[in-house]
């Protein structure tokens, strides 16, 4: 059985694969990730979290900033509900 941390890690690994294209198209924005896919890109982290809450009641999503280098938010990624 997978844990929320497993989903966040899998999304982060997928994000790293999509990162070059995302950085070209959406620098400084935030990617909403679920099931190792980019669901949508938002202007703010808050907007991405709100959308994640609205779309995914089971909270199996993560948000990743599209910046100069991929950043793993670590524990914070697991704390946002």
C-alpha positions as CSV (number, residue, x, y, z in Angstrom):
1,X,0.0,0.0,0.0
2,X,1.4,3.4,-1.0
3,X,1.6,6.3,1.4
4,X,1.1,10.0,0.6
5,X,4.9,10.4,0.8
6,X,5.2,7.8,-2.0
7,X,2.9,9.7,-4.2
8,X,4.8,13.0,-3.6
9,X,8.1,11.3,-4.4
10,X,6.7,9.7,-7.6
11,X,5.3,13.1,-8.7
12,X,8.6,14.8,-8.0
13,X,10.5,12.2,-10.1
14,X,8.0,12.8,-12.9
15,X,8.4,16.5,-12.5
16,X,12.1,16.3,-13.0
17,X,11.5,14.5,-16.3
18,X,9.0,17.3,-17.5
19,X,11.1,20.1,-16.0
20,X,13.0,21.3,-19.1
21,X,9.8,21.9,-21.1
22,X,8.0,23.4,-18.1
23,X,10.8,25.8,-17.4
24,X,10.7,27.0,-21.1
25,X,6.9,27.5,-21.1
26,X,6.1,28.3,-17.5
27,X,9.0,29.8,-15.5
28,X,8.1,31.0,-12.0
29,X,4.8,29.2,-12.0
30,X,3.6,26.2,-10.1
31,X,2.7,22.7,-11.4
32,X,-0.1,20.7,-9.9
33,X,1.0,17.0,-10.1
34,X,-1.0,13.8,-9.7
35,X,-0.2,10.2,-10.7
36,X,3.1,11.3,-12.1
37,X,1.5,13.8,-14.6
38,X,1.2,17.6,-14.7
39,X,-2.5,18.3,-14.3
40,X,-2.3,22.1,-14.7
41,X,0.1,25.1,-14.2
42,X,-0.9,28.0,-11.9
43,X,0.5,31.5,-11.2
44,X,0.7,30.9,-7.5
45,X,1.3,28.0,-5.1
46,X,-1.9,29.0,-3.3
47,X,-4.0,28.6,-6.5
48,X,-2.4,25.2,-7.2
49,X,-3.2,24.0,-3.7
50,X,-6.8,25.2,-3.9
51,X,-7.2,23.4,-7.2
52,X,-5.7,20.3,-5.8
53,X,-8.0,20.3,-2.9
54,X,-11.0,20.9,-5.1
55,X,-10.1,18.2,-7.7
56,X,-8.7,15.5,-5.5
57,X,-10.5,14.8,-2.2
58,X,-8.1,12.0,-1.4
59,X,-5.2,14.6,-1.3
60,X,-3.0,12.5,-3.6
61,X,-1.4,15.4,-5.4
62,X,1.6,17.7,-5.0
63,X,2.6,21.1,-6.1
64,X,6.0,21.9,-7.5
65,X,7.5,25.3,-8.3
66,X,8.9,25.7,-11.8
67,X,12.1,27.6,-11.1
68,X,15.8,27.5,-12.2
69,X,16.3,24.1,-10.6
70,X,13.8,21.5,-9.4
71,X,13.2,21.9,-5.6
72,X,12.0,19.0,-3.4
73,X,10.0,20.7,-0.7
74,X,10.6,17.6,1.5
75,X,8.4,17.5,4.6
76,X,6.4,20.6,3.5
77,X,5.2,18.6,0.6
78,X,3.7,16.1,2.9
79,X,2.2,18.7,5.3
80,X,0.0,20.6,2.8
81,X,-3.6,19.2,3.0
